Amino acid sequence: MLREVRAANPSAMTLDGTRTWVLGGRVLAIIDPGPALPAHVEALAGQAAGADAVAILLTHDHPDHAEAAAPLARRLGARVLAFSEGSLMDGQQIATDDGVLVAVHTPGHTPDHVAFEWAAGRAVFCGDLMMGGLDTALVAPPEGNLHDYLESLERIRARAPEILYPAHGEPIRDPAQAIDRYVAHRAARRRQVLDALAGGALTTGQVAESVYGGTVPEALRAAALAAARAYLDQLLRTGEIAQDRDRWRIARPGRAT
């Protein structure tokens, strides 16, 4: 049986808090144990009471996903599996008594990001690759890579899940359409970045201001600046723009429309 245990860490970045997913009964997996809040760790330990074997799985190593892993593992005598530690590999299978989970390497949000396919539930636990209720997720250098992120969305699409379980926000019950929306959002932002450069923006800050303007809350300003840099890095990779020290310019006139 699948259970959700939500941490009390709501914020602009975590939405209504980190959702830890618990799958199985006697042979159990805990996906993204979340922040090391005593009440949250206690709730997860209660979910694992009576289990014969527990695996703690990390989609990636950010504190709001992974901080509770070590204290929970000590308490339960569980193993922690994480791509960043080399204990989790692409394609690796993790058994539960509610079906097998298969690790799918999905870099982009971070290099170590992993999703978990649950074929028995026609589902994927997608971590921070997608956010419930939104059409975008943070991709920001130096950890984020937009090229890798878009490829990872297609890796998830290819598995044809019927539902996605993100770590933040409600489950996504229209995965194919949601992925289309995420890809369309990225394409629209990419065009906005090119338009900003064609309109005279030179620096990353000027691009971010042109693209996001006053629509971004103060708490997300740094994230917006980093997101703008992710688009610039992708366009530099494709050769559509060039960089001269700290300034950017269109490399192929006519591509900004």
C-alpha positions in Angstrom: 0.0 0.0 0.0 1.3 3.5 -0.9 1.3 6.1 1.8 2.2 9.8 1.8 3.9 11.5 4.8 4.2 15.2 4.4 6.9 17.2 6.2 6.1 20.5 7.8 8.5 22.5 5.7 6.3 24.6 3.4 8.1 27.3 1.4 8.2 29.0 -2.0 10.5 26.2 -3.1 8.9 23.2 -1.5 5.2 24.3 -2.0 3.1 22.6 0.7 6.1 20.7 2.0 8.2 17.6 1.1 6.1 14.6 0.4 7.8 11.4 1.5 6.3 8.3 -0.2 6.2 5.0 1.6 5.6 1.8 -0.4 5.2 -1.7 1.0 4.5 -3.3 4.3 7.0 -6.0 5.4 9.4 -5.2 2.6 9.3 -1.5 2.4 10.8 1.5 0.5 10.8 5.1 1.8 11.3 7.6 -1.1 12.8 10.9 -0.1 12.7 10.9 3.7 12.8 14.7 3.7 14.1 17.2 6.3 15.3 16.0 9.7 12.4 17.3 11.6 11.8 15.2 14.7 8.0 14.8 14.1 8.6 13.8 10.5 11.3 11.2 11.3 9.0 9.9 14.0 6.1 9.6 11.6 8.2 7.7 9.1 9.5 5.4 11.7 5.9 4.6 12.6 5.2 3.8 9.0 8.1 1.3 9.0 7.0 -0.4 12.3 7.0 -4.2 11.9 8.9 -4.2 8.5 11.4 -6.9 7.9 13.5 -4.8 5.5 13.6 -1.1 4.7 15.3 0.7 1.9 15.6 4.5 2.0 15.7 5.9 -1.6 16.8 9.4 -2.5 15.8 11.1 -5.7 18.6 13.5 -5.1 20.8 14.9 -2.3 19.1 18.2 -1.5 18.4 18.7 2.2 14.6 18.9 1.8 14.7 15.4 0.4 17.7 13.7 2.1 18.4 15.3 5.4 16.4 12.7 7.4 18.0 9.8 5.6 20.9 9.2 8.1 18.9 9.5 11.4 16.1 7.4 10.0 18.5 4.8 8.7 20.1 4.5 12.1 16.8 4.2 13.8 15.4 1.5 11.4 18.6 -0.3 10.6 17.9 0.5 7.0 20.1 1.0 3.9 20.2 4.3 2.1 20.4 4.2 -1.7 21.6 7.3 -3.5 23.0 8.0 -6.9 25.4 10.6 -5.5 26.9 7.9 -3.2 27.2 5.3 -5.8 24.8 3.0 -4.0 22.1 3.5 -6.6 22.5 2.9 -10.4 20.3 3.5 -13.4 18.1 0.5 -13.9 18.6 -0.8 -10.4 15.6 -2.7 -9.0 14.4 -2.3 -5.4 11.9 -4.9 -4.1 8.9 -4.1 -2.0 5.9 -6.3 -1.3 3.8 -3.9 -3.3 6.0 -4.3 -6.4 9.4 -3.5 -7.7 10.8 0.0 -8.1 13.3 0.7 -10.9 15.7 3.6 -10.7 15.7 5.9 -13.7 18.6 8.4 -13.9 16.9 11.7 -14.7 19.6 14.5 -14.5 18.7 18.1 -15.1 17.5 19.5 -11.8 20.7 18.0 -10.4 23.3 15.7 -11.9 22.4 12.9 -9.4 18.6 13.1 -9.8 16.8 9.8 -10.1 13.1 8.9 -10.5 11.6 5.6 -9.5 9.3 3.7 -11.8 6.6 1.6 -10.1 5.3 -0.6 -12.9 2.7 -2.3 -10.6 1.1 1.0 -9.9 1.6 2.4 -13.5 3.4 5.3 -11.8 6.7 7.1 -11.5 8.0 8.9 -8.3 9.5 11.9 -10.0 11.2 13.8 -7.2 11.9 17.4 -8.3 11.7 16.7 -12.0 8.1 18.0 -11.9 6.0 19.8 -9.3 2.4 19.1 -8.7 0.1 22.0 -9.7 2.9 23.8 -11.7 4.2 23.7 -15.3 7.8 24.2 -14.4 10.5 23.1 -11.9 13.8 24.7 -10.9 16.7 24.1 -13.3 19.5 26.3 -12.2 23.3 26.2 -12.7 25.7 25.1 -11.4 23.7 22.0 -10.6 21.0 22.3 -13.2 21.3 21.6 -16.9 18.4 22.4 -19.2 19.5 20.1 -22.0 19.7 17.1 -19.6 16.4 18.2 -18.0 14.5 18.0 -21.3 16.0 14.7 -22.1 14.9 13.4 -18.6 11.3 14.5 -19.2 11.3 12.3 -22.4 12.7 9.4 -20.4 9.7 9.6 -18.1 7.3 10.0 -21.1 8.7 6.9 -22.7 7.6 4.9 -19.6 4.0 5.9 -20.2 3.0 6.2 -16.5 -0.6 6.9 -15.6 0.3 9.0 -12.6 3.4 10.9 -11.3 4.1 11.3 -7.6 6.2 14.4 -7.1 8.0 15.3 -3.9 6.2 18.7 -3.9 2.6 19.3 -4.8 -0.3 17.0 -5.6 0.1 13.8 -7.7 0.0 14.5 -11.4 -2.8 12.5 -13.0 -2.2 13.5 -16.7 1.5 12.7 -17.1 1.7 12.9 -20.9 -0.2 16.2 -21.0 1.8 17.5 -18.1 5.1 16.8 -19.8 3.8 18.5 -22.9 3.0 21.6 -20.7 6.5 21.5 -19.2 8.2 21.3 -22.6 6.0 24.1 -24.0 6.8 26.3 -21.0 10.5 25.8 -21.6 10.2 26.5 -25.3 8.3 29.7 -24.5 10.9 30.9 -22.0 13.6 30.1 -24.5 12.0 32.4 -27.0 11.7 35.1 -24.4 15.4 34.9 -23.7 16.2 35.2 -27.4 13.8 38.1 -27.6 15.4 39.8 -24.6 18.9 39.5 -26.3 17.5 40.8 -29.6 16.0 43.7 -27.7 19.3 44.8 -26.2 19.7 42.8 -23.0 23.4 42.1 -22.5 23.9 40.6 -19.0 22.3 37.6 -17.3 20.6 40.0 -14.9 19.1 42.1 -17.8 17.8 38.9 -19.4 16.2 37.8 -16.2 14.6 41.2 -15.7 13.2 41.2 -19.2 11.9 37.6 -19.0 10.6 37.6 -15.4 10.2 41.3 -14.6 8.0 41.9 -11.6 6.3 38.5 -11.7 8.8 36.8 -9.4 8.4 37.1 -5.6 11.5 38.5 -3.8 12.2 35.0 -2.3 12.6 33.6 -5.8 14.7 36.4 -7.4 17.9 34.4 -7.1 16.2 31.3 -8.6 15.0 33.4 -11.5 18.5 34.7 -12.2 19.9 31.2 -12.1 17.0 29.9 -14.3 17.8 32.6 -16.9 21.4 31.5 -16.9 20.3 27.9 -17.6 18.6 29.1 -20.8 21.6 31.1 -21.8 23.9 28.1 -21.3 21.6 25.9 -23.4 21.5 28.5 -26.2 25.3 28.9 -26.0 25.5 25.1 -26.4 23.4 25.1 -29.5 25.4 28.0 -31.0 22.5 30.4 -31.2 24.2 32.9 -28.9 27.7 33.8 -28.0 29.4 35.0 -24.8 31.9 37.8 -24.5 33.1 37.8 -20.9 30.0 38.6 -18.9 27.9 39.7 -21.9 25.7 37.8 -24.3 24.7 38.4 -27.9 22.8 36.7 -30.7 25.1 34.6 -32.8 22.6 33.8 -35.6 20.5 36.8 -36.6 16.9 35.9 -37.3 16.7 33.1 -34.7 15.3 35.4 -32.1 11.7 35.3 -33.4 
